[in-house]
Amino acid sequence: MDSSGASEAEGGESAPAPGSGGWRILIVDDEAVFARAIATTLTRAGHSPLVATTVAEARSILKEHAARPPEVVLLDMRLPDGDGLELLSKLIEQEPAPTVLVMTAYGDVGQAVKAMQAGAADYLKKPIDLEELLITLDKAMQSERLRVRLRYSRTRESRSESHGQLIGDSRAIRDVRTQIDNVAAVGGDRPPNVLILGETGTGKDVVARLVHRRGPRRDRPFVHVDCASLPGEIMEAELFGHARGAFTSAHAARAGLIEAAEDGTVFLDEIGELPLDMQSKLLNVLERRQVRRVGSTREVPVPARFIAATNRDLPAMVARGAFRDDLFYRLNVLGIALPPLRQHREDVPLLAHHFLEATSRSYGRPTPRVEDAALAALAEYAWPGNVRELKNVIERAALLAGPEGIAAASFAFSAPARPSAPSPRMPVAASGAGPVRNLLDAERDLIEAALIETNGNASLAARQLGITRMALRYRAEKYGLRPDDYRRRYDEPTNH
């Protein structure tokens, strides 16, 4: 159904955050004592200042640091050998252009207005309060980060439009296209939330992007948030942003992913992996349409549209208390259900040819011929990994194909799930559960064996199983397994 692989979280950064080298800042002012005072303040704040007292000296510094130019320029409007506006116009033409803050004498606001019209981010009136300078600097760089994220998001979307297609001509896929068009057409200042459900590899990411592109917000940011990959310790700050000083490394205020979406679309992928405490905070944002950064008392309006997706059984999670029922109902206003590939096998040849041609174009190779027996083998396979698995199988066969083309034996299908022999490192029988009866039994035994092997260390157990700590936690909850129980059980001293 989709023609893209696993996607990554959207967003971008411009300058490095203070604390990791800070920003490179060029100060252009003919008052040398004042410029050195600014440089000292910036150095203490973690930045790397450079000082120029003339236009010529500023140009020389910019040329010398062309490989790694300053991200910020503090520019005086009146200089002994030239006009600050002239230098400003040259700075704005650079790629990437620095953030320029102009400094002007009190009563010379007209120059500041001209500078803002020419592209300056902000202005400061002399005499300058150094604390105010730091605040203005942080605000300007925060705005620059948001602009960079927006440009990055739009660039990614424009580049991916030709790849994010819904391939297929079956009744099931035609129904999905109709659902997408109907959902995308619903606009307004507060568009209803959308929940996309489907197995892994069915194309939930592609559908979310299509809803965005076909709606009235198509030219606004699309921010992809992979809830399963957000580190737990900074998840709240990543989603909602943080104020300066909110925690040890928060040297500057930072907008979160939700705020960065502005009035575009926030795509909450793998929403079923979100911890319960974050679910309640997200619910508050969805209901009040306000977001408050970590460590701040100020709330910011959230005009974005929210689309969520998961391959998990949310109603079952609600029933066992692993997912909030009120959040589920809040998200599931408009729903799109994606069928597994086994339910529209007639689309397999069309998808296969699409992926075959795309792979050949990407690697500059001729498109190999596919034998009829190979197409028949594709149609007969169950495709537990859905369209994503089909894409991978076709890519591998295309890259390894010889002059004779692709035969049925060219495909590396996944072996069907069956009980495996106990591993010496993580034996299935270690749980004492007896022989494996089905896939659920095997999963439970593997998780319990990993917890036994790691003495209840959930992080280490997750690494051994090749899954995230969050995924392990939810799977353990599903089977009533608590890592702490294993830690206590095996940490207790034994009597001999």
MARPAFI-109737 format. One record per residue (C-alpha): residue in three letters; y, x, z. Coordinates in steps of 0.2 Angstrom, whole numbers, padded with zeros to 4 digits, always signed. Example, Ala and Ser with C-alpha at 12.3 -4.5 7.8 and 13.67 -1.06 7.14 Angstrom:
<nodes>
ALA-0022+0062+0039;SER-0005+0068+0036;
</nodes>
This chain:
<nodes>
MET+0000+0000+0000;ASP+0012+0014+0004;SER+0015+0030-0005;SER+0021+0040+0010;GLY+0013+0050+0023;ALA+0016+0050+0041;SER+0035+0050+0044;GLU+0046+0059+0056;ALA+0060+0053+0067;GLU+0076+0052+0059;GLY+0092+0061+0064;GLY+0100+0078+0063;GLU+0111+0090+0073;SER+0126+0100+0068;ALA+0131+0113+0080;PRO+0119+0120+0094;ALA+0123+0112+0111;PRO+0132+0122+0124;GLY+0120+0131+0135;SER+0110+0138+0120;GLY+0125+0149+0114;GLY+0138+0135+0113;TRP+0149+0132+0098;ARG+0158+0146+0088;ILE+0176+0142+0089;LEU+0191+0150+0080;ILE+0208+0149+0089;VAL+0223+0151+0077;ASP+0239+0153+0087;ASP+0253+0166+0087;GLU+0255+0165+0106;ALA+0243+0178+0110;VAL+0243+0176+0129;PHE+0240+0157+0127;ALA+0226+0160+0114;ARG+0217+0172+0126;ALA+0218+0159+0140;ILE+0210+0146+0129;ALA+0197+0159+0124;THR+0193+0163+0142;THR+0191+0144+0146;LEU+0180+0141+0131;THR+0169+0156+0136;ARG+0167+0150+0154;ALA+0161+0133+0146;GLY+0148+0142+0136;HIS+0156+0143+0119;SER+0159+0159+0108;PRO+0178+0160+0104;LEU+0187+0170+0091;VAL+0206+0173+0091;ALA+0218+0175+0076;THR+0237+0175+0078;THR+0241+0173+0060;VAL+0235+0164+0044;ALA+0230+0181+0036;GLU+0220+0186+0052;ALA+0211+0169+0052;ARG+0206+0170+0034;SER+0200+0188+0037;ILE+0189+0182+0052;LEU+0182+0167+0041;LYS+0177+0179+0027;GLU+0169+0191+0040;HIS+0159+0177+0047;ALA+0155+0168+0031;ALA+0136+0169+0034;ARG+0139+0160+0051;PRO+0156+0152+0051;PRO+0164+0143+0066;GLU+0160+0125+0069;VAL+0177+0122+0077;VAL+0194+0128+0073;LEU+0209+0125+0085;LEU+0224+0127+0074;ASP+0242+0129+0078;MET+0253+0120+0065;ARG+0267+0133+0065;LEU+0262+0151+0061;PRO+0272+0166+0057;ASP+0265+0169+0040;GLY+0261+0152+0034;ASP+0259+0133+0037;GLY+0245+0127+0047;LEU+0243+0112+0035;GLU+0239+0124+0021;LEU+0226+0133+0030;LEU+0219+0116+0036;SER+0216+0111+0018;LYS+0206+0127+0014;LEU+0196+0124+0030;ILE+0191+0106+0025;GLU+0186+0112+0007;GLN+0172+0123+0015;GLU+0154+0118+0015;PRO+0150+0114+0029;ALA+0168+0110+0034;PRO+0172+0114+0053;THR+0179+0102+0065;VAL+0198+0105+0066;LEU+0208+0101+0081;VAL+0227+0104+0078;MET+0239+0110+0091;THR+0257+0105+0089;ALA+0273+0106+0100;TYR+0279+0090+0109;GLY+0291+0080+0098;ASP+0282+0087+0082;VAL+0270+0072+0080;GLY+0274+0070+0062;GLN+0265+0086+0058;ALA+0250+0080+0068;VAL+0249+0064+0059;LYS+0249+0074+0042;ALA+0236+0085+0049;MET+0225+0070+0053;GLN+0228+0062+0036;ALA+0222+0079+0029;GLY+0206+0079+0038;ALA+0209+0085+0056;ALA+0198+0077+0069;ASP+0211+0076+0083;TYR+0227+0084+0089;LEU+0233+0091+0105;LYS+0251+0092+0111;LYS+0258+0108+0119;PRO+0258+0113+0133;ILE+0240+0110+0132;ASP+0230+0106+0148;LEU+0214+0116+0147;GLU+0203+0103+0155;GLU+0210+0090+0142;LEU+0205+0103+0129;LEU+0187+0103+0134;ILE+0186+0084+0134;THR+0194+0083+0117;LEU+0183+0096+0111;ASP+0167+0087+0117;LYS+0173+0071+0110;ALA+0176+0078+0093;MET+0159+0087+0092;GLN+0150+0072+0097;SER+0158+0062+0083;GLU+0154+0076+0071;ARG+0135+0075+0077;LEU+0135+0057+0073;ARG+0143+0060+0056;VAL+0130+0073+0052;ARG+0116+0061+0058;LEU+0123+0047+0047;ARG+0124+0059+0032;TYR+0106+0065+0035;SER+0099+0048+0037;ARG+0107+0042+0021;THR+0101+0057+0011;ARG+0084+0055+0017;GLU+0084+0036+0013;SER+0091+0040-0005;ARG+0078+0053-0008;SER+0063+0042-0001;GLU+0068+0026-0011;SER+0057+0031-0025;HIS+0042+0035-0014;GLY+0042+0021-0001;GLN+0035+0008-0013;LEU+0023-0007-0009;ILE+0009-0004-0022;GLY-0003-0018-0026;ASP-0005-0034-0035;SER-0017-0043-0024;ARG-0012-0060-0016;ALA-0011-0052+0001;ILE+0002-0039-0005;ARG+0012-0052-0014;ASP+0012-0062+0002;VAL+0019-0047+0011;ARG+0032-0044-0002;THR+0038-0062+0001;GLN+0038-0060+0020;ILE+0049-0044+0017;ASP+0061-0053+0006;ASN+0063-0068+0018;VAL+0065-0056+0033;ALA+0078-0045+0024;ALA+0088-0060+0019;VAL+0092-0065+0037;GLY+0108-0056+0042;GLY+0123-0060+0053;ASP+0131-0050+0067;ARG+0115-0050+0078;PRO+0100-0051+0066;PRO+0084-0056+0074;ASN+0072-0043+0079;VAL+0057-0039+0068;LEU+0039-0035+0073;ILE+0027-0027+0060;LEU+0009-0027+0065;GLY-0005-0018+0056;GLU-0019-0005+0058;THR-0015+0014+0056;GLY-0011+0018+0038;THR-0007+0001+0032;GLY+0011+0006+0028;LYS+0021-0001+0043;ASP+0034+0013+0040;VAL+0036+0008+0022;VAL+0038-0010+0026;ALA+0052-0006+0039;ARG+0062+0004+0026;LEU+0060-0010+0013;VAL+0067-0023+0025;HIS+0082-0011+0028;ARG+0085-0008+0010;ARG+0084-0025+0004;GLY+0095-0032+0018;PRO+0114-0032+0019;ARG+0114-0016+0030;ARG+0106-0006+0016;ASP+0121+0007+0016;ARG+0121+0009+0034;PRO+0110+0022+0044;PHE+0091+0020+0046;VAL+0085+0028+0062;HIS+0067+0031+0064;VAL+0061+0032+0082;ASP+0043+0038+0085;CYS+0040+0031+0102;ALA+0023+0040+0104;SER+0031+0058+0101;LEU+0046+0056+0113;PRO+0044+0068+0127;GLY+0042+0058+0143;GLU+0055+0068+0153;ILE+0069+0066+0141;MET+0064+0049+0133;GLU+0078+0039+0141;ALA+0091+0052+0136;GLU+0084+0053+0118;LEU+0085+0034+0116;PHE+0101+0030+0126;GLY+0110+0046+0126;HIS+0118+0055+0141;ALA+0134+0059+0149;ARG+0140+0077+0152;GLY+0133+0083+0168;ALA+0120+0069+0169;PHE+0106+0082+0172;THR+0105+0101+0172;SER+0105+0105+0154;ALA+0118+0091+0149;HIS+0132+0102+0146;ALA+0140+0090+0134;ALA+0139+0071+0131;ARG+0127+0065+0118;ALA+0124+0049+0109;GLY+0106+0043+0109;LEU+0096+0037+0094;ILE+0100+0019+0096;GLU+0119+0022+0097;ALA+0118+0034+0082;ALA+0111+0019+0071;GLU+0128+0011+0073;ASP+0127-0006+0063;GLY+0112+0000+0053;THR+0094-0002+0058;VAL+0084+0006+0073;PHE+0065+0007+0068;LEU+0055+0008+0084;ASP+0038+0015+0078;GLU+0023+0015+0089;ILE+0032+0003+0101;GLY+0015+0000+0110;GLU+0016+0018+0117;LEU+0032+0015+0126;PRO+0030+0017+0145;LEU+0033+0001+0156;ASP+0049+0008+0164;MET+0056+0011+0147;GLN+0051-0006+0141;SER+0062-0014+0154;LYS+0077-0003+0149;LEU+0074-0007+0131;LEU+0073-0026+0135;ASN+0090-0025+0143;VAL+0097-0017+0128;LEU+0090-0030+0116;GLU+0096-0045+0127;ARG+0113-0038+0132;ARG+0116-0029+0116;GLN+0124-0015+0126;VAL+0118+0003+0129;ARG+0123+0014+0144;ARG+0120+0033+0143;VAL+0111+0042+0156;GLY+0124+0047+0170;SER+0138+0036+0163;THR+0145+0019+0169;ARG+0152+0014+0152;GLU+0143+0003+0141;VAL+0143+0004+0122;PRO+0140-0011+0110;VAL+0124-0010+0100;PRO+0127-0019+0083;ALA+0111-0012+0075;ARG+0096-0022+0069;PHE+0079-0018+0078;ILE+0063-0017+0069;ALA+0047-0012+0079;ALA+0030-0008+0073;THR+0013-0005+0081;ASN-0006-0004+0077;ARG-0010-0009+0095;ASP-0015-0027+0101;LEU+0001-0031+0110;PRO-0006-0048+0116;ALA-0021-0040+0124;MET-0009-0027+0132;VAL+0002-0041+0139;ALA-0014-0049+0146;ARG-0018-0033+0156;GLY-0001-0029+0161;ALA+0001-0014+0150;PHE+0016-0022+0139;ARG+0029-0033+0146;ASP+0027-0051+0139;ASP+0046-0054+0139;LEU+0049-0038+0128;PHE+0035-0044+0116;TYR+0043-0061+0114;ARG+0060-0053+0112;LEU+0053-0042+0098;ASN+0042-0054+0089;VAL+0056-0066+0083;LEU+0051-0062+0065;GLY+0034-0055+0061;ILE+0026-0046+0047;ALA+0007-0044+0047;LEU+0000-0030+0036;PRO-0018-0033+0030;PRO-0031-0018+0031;LEU-0036-0011+0014;ARG-0053-0018+0015;GLN-0046-0035+0014;HIS-0037-0031-0003;ARG-0050-0019-0011;GLU-0044-0025-0028;ASP-0028-0014-0026;VAL-0038+0002-0023;PRO-0039+0007-0042;LEU-0020+0004-0044;LEU-0016+0013-0028;ALA-0028+0027-0033;HIS-0019+0030-0050;HIS-0002+0029-0041;PHE-0007+0043-0029;LEU-0016+0053-0043;GLU+0000+0053-0054;ALA+0011+0057-0039;THR+0000+0072-0034;SER+0000+0079-0051;ARG+0019+0078-0053;SER+0021+0086-0036;TYR+0011+0101-0040;GLY+0015+0102-0059;ARG-0003+0099-0064;PRO-0010+0088-0078;THR-0017+0071-0072;PRO-0036+0073-0071;ARG-0047+0059-0079;VAL-0057+0048-0066;GLU-0074+0043-0070;ASP-0079+0024-0069;ALA-0092+0029-0056;ALA-0078+0037-0045;LEU-0068+0021-0046;ALA-0083+0011-0041;ALA-0086+0023-0026;LEU-0068+0020-0020;ALA-0069+0001-0021;GLU-0085+0001-0011;TYR-0079+0012+0003;ALA-0073+0003+0019;TRP-0057+0013+0021;PRO-0056+0014+0040;GLY-0040+0024+0038;ASN-0033+0012+0026;VAL-0020+0017+0012;ARG-0016+0033+0021;GLU-0034+0039+0020;LEU-0035+0034+0002;LYS-0019+0044-0002;ASN-0027+0059+0007;VAL-0044+0057-0002;ILE-0035+0056-0019;GLU-0024+0071-0016;ARG-0038+0082-0011;ALA-0049+0076-0026;ALA-0034+0079-0038;LEU-0031+0097-0032;LEU-0049+0102-0033;ALA-0053+0093-0049;GLY-0059+0104-0064;PRO-0058+0101-0082;GLU-0072+0088-0081;GLY-0061+0077-0071;ILE-0065+0067-0055;ALA-0082+0061-0051;ALA-0089+0051-0037;ALA-0095+0067-0028;SER-0077+0073-0028;PHE-0072+0062-0014;ALA-0073+0068+0004;PHE-0075+0051+0013;SER-0075+0051+0032;ALA-0092+0049+0039;PRO-0096+0032+0048;ALA-0094+0033+0067;ARG-0111+0036+0075;PRO-0117+0043+0092;SER-0115+0062+0092;ALA-0125+0074+0102;PRO-0117+0079+0119;SER-0105+0094+0118;PRO-0109+0108+0130;ARG-0090+0108+0135;MET-0088+0089+0137;PRO-0105+0080+0138;VAL-0105+0062+0134;ALA-0118+0059+0148;ALA-0107+0067+0161;SER-0100+0050+0166;GLY-0118+0043+0170;ALA-0114+0028+0159;GLY-0131+0030+0149;PRO-0133+0030+0130;VAL-0119+0025+0119;ARG-0120+0007+0113;ASN-0104+0005+0102;LEU-0088+0014+0098;LEU-0079+0007+0113;ASP-0093+0014+0125;ALA-0091+0031+0116;GLU-0072+0031+0118;ARG-0073+0027+0137;ASP-0087+0040+0139;LEU-0076+0054+0130;ILE-0061+0050+0140;GLU-0070+0050+0157;ALA-0079+0066+0152;ALA-0062+0074+0148;LEU-0055+0069+0165;ILE-0071+0076+0174;GLU-0070+0092+0164;THR-0051+0094+0168;ASN-0052+0089+0186;GLY-0041+0073+0183;ASN-0027+0083+0173;ALA-0021+0070+0161;SER-0011+0082+0150;LEU-0026+0094+0148;ALA-0038+0080+0145;ALA-0026+0073+0131;ARG-0026+0091+0123;GLN-0044+0092+0123;LEU-0046+0075+0115;GLY-0033+0079+0102;ILE-0021+0064+0107;THR-0005+0063+0116;ARG-0004+0061+0135;MET+0004+0044+0133;ALA-0011+0038+0121;LEU-0023+0045+0134;ARG-0015+0035+0148;TYR-0015+0018+0139;ARG-0033+0021+0133;ALA-0038+0026+0151;GLU-0030+0010+0158;LYS-0039+0000+0145;TYR-0056+0005+0153;GLY-0049+0005+0171;LEU-0050+0024+0172;ARG-0037+0033+0184;PRO-0034+0052+0182;ASP-0030+0052+0201;ASP-0047+0045+0206;TYR-0055+0060+0197;ARG-0043+0072+0205;ARG-0046+0066+0222;ARG-0065+0065+0219;TYR-0067+0082+0214;ASP-0054+0090+0225;GLU-0062+0085+0241;PRO-0072+0098+0250;THR-0091+0096+0250;ASN-0102+0100+0265;HIS-0118+0110+0262;
</nodes>
